[in-house]
Amino acid sequence: MRVEHFSAGTAGAANTTMKFIWHRVHMAHAIEMYVDDRADAAVRRLWQRLADAGLPSMATRTHRRHRPHVSLVVAESLTGADVAPLRSMLTSSLPTLSLYTLSTFPGTMGVLFLGVQVTAELLAFHAGVHAALAGQPIRHWAYYQPGNWIPHCALAEGLDARQAGSAFGLLVDYQPITAEVTSVGIKDTATGAITLLTP
């Protein structure tokens, strides 16, 4: 198992549990898709534009080891999970993503993200990941389960109302990003360490 010390923050729909986890030190595990170098750099440029304007950004959030990603699963813990079926499933082709819309979640979490265009291929891939983990004692976060999932790539978290308006204005001229998924890994959200599941 290869461990990389990078990370990408994971944003979810606003609720009390997720607010507690993202805004305080709390361990969770996320299974994330990582993208090709060109798309990675394009997302990081958006992060940096926010940071340069003095706004919260994934470039500067928490451990500052974030990596552009789209989360497939978030769970309280994947320690001890049998990921062999998942590794096998991931040997097939990985999806292409269109990071298409600039958006936010409702509530007060202040998450700004690029929404991913939903395709039949992407939904099937997501369902396959969850099927590969079925039957295990994993406490999944409901917002990442099939039927609830809103695929997204986080740009910022913790924006207040004024900052959110400024961030939208700053990035309103963004261009959609086509991204090839090149790897999938498990991230420890507290430390930012990533264990790759793909070669």
C-alpha positions, 0 to 999 in steps of 0.5 A: 500500500503506497502512502502519499502525504497529500490531501484534498479537502472534502465538502459535503451538504450542510448539516450539524454532523458535517459542520462539526467534522469539517470545522474541528479536528476530527478523523474521517476517511474519504475515497477520492478521485484525483485528476490529471496534471493539467486539470489539477493545475487549473483547479489550483489556480482557482484556489490561488486566486481566492487565497491571493484575494485574502479569501478562504481557499483549499490552498490554505485550509487546515493542513494545507496538503489538499489535492484537487479531487472528487469524493466518492465515499466518506465514512467515519473510518475505513481502517480495517476495511477489506479494500481488495474488491475495490482495488479489483473494481478500479482496474477497469477504466476510470471516468472522465469528469467535467468540472462544469458549474460554480456552485455552493451548498445550502446552509452556513458551511460556506462551501464553494465548489465546481459541480461535476456534470453527472453522466451515466458513466459516472453514476455507474462508477460511483455505484460500483465503488459502493457495491465493492464495499457492501456488507462491511461495517462501515459508517458511511456519510449519507450524502455520499451514498448512491441517490444522495451524491452531489459530485463536486470539487471543493474550492473553498470552505468556511466562507461567510456571506460576504466572502462567498459573494466576493469569491463568486465575483472573483471566479465568475469568469472561470472556464469549465475543466475537463479532467481525466481521473488518473488515480483513486485513494483513501484520504485521512481527513485529519492528517491529509495522508493519502493511501492510493488504491490504484497503481 
